[in-house]
């Protein structure tokens, strides 16, 4: 791995020697070795770090990374020392664990892995941990050691059985739910929503983005059973949909200012929904006594950064990268692309095999004047020949060129060759493809 000292590389090799559902999904939900008991044991042996600082837990199918980044930015603008746990990473494993948006140092990864090794060897009948369990344990211990004021913790996959769900947060957040990770979470929207709604805790307030009716019903039922006040982030306010003993009267928490695209640091019209959820969550924290001024709310949204999500990396031609990896995300990406001034759209597309390739392609391919297919280094990447079978029936004309490449740098070269200065190149379909594009374009600052 580039720029990695041997000791740090050895620590990463140890982490990745365990089960990694990011590189290989289990064939069925029954094969997934999720074990919250194992996670609780590890944390107990580490001194219960998750009880030493307050947290917000964020779940959802799409937008949870951007929402987490905006909420963290608001809290940091308010003067709090923040922890941020997210996945996957783009260029460095250390991106997953940040304090005040500074990556965990390599030396701390090395030391904390050494602290974990004897504990892992004692797990016994609980079984070996997963890669994500180790990352979660490292993050929680690091945040406690660095004495963060508050942490924003992004669920990795699902919710109910995700390792982050051992935490009882101040607020639970659920971003829009759609189809993803169906091999593990279920093939229907209610099944997926049930997994996501599993983060809801007894009497802990929940902030949700607008949801499809089938998902909303599941979330409402879960919140009702646990007497958790349920808020929905709307255009101008946070609306209490479901009262609780602590909050018996439904009344809106109005946003102190209108949320508009030019007030958000993250690009793409779809970020408005994520901004409303982040702002609403911050308002709930303010109600709980956290000193978050209107200025911090505005400054946090304006200064938020989340690489690889509708990110512009070049001009003439404009190059936008976005990790849209399901049909709904691709639809929202297409809407945002159409709002940009351009003559033709050149699409650079690479996906993962476990995603709904047809749903992604249906949203992005028909609008393209040319398509360059590619793949990342990741084990789950879709072979370009297979991807072409999904793409070619969706072309707006038989004359639209489709070019196959086996790596991202040549894919970018082909796209630039096809593009005029006033055209728009979009790289999409997978965060792994986006990461490789950022590196090829010189946008990655830390690669290890």
Secondary structure, DSSP 8 states (H G I E B T S, - for coil): -TT--HHHHHHHHHHTTSB-TTTS--SSGGG----HHHHHHHHHHTT-GGGSSEEEEEE-SSSHHHHHHHHHHHHHHTT--EEEE----SS-GGGGEEETTEE--HHHHHHHHHHHHHHHTT-GGG---BHHHHHHHHHHHHHHHTT-SEEEEE-SS-STTSGGGGS--SEEEE----S--HHHH-SSHHHHHHHHHTT--TT--EEE----HHHHHHHHHHHHHTT--EEEE-SSEEEEEE--SS--S---EE-SS---GGG-SS-STTHHHHHHHHHHHHHHHHHTT----HHHHHHHHHH---TTSSEEEETTTEEEEE---SHHHHHHHHHHHHTS--S-EEEEE--BTTS-HHHHHHHHTTT-SEEEE---SSTTB--HHHHHHHHGGG-SSTTSEEEE-SSHHHHHHHHHHH--TT-EEEEES-HHHHHHHHHHTT--S---
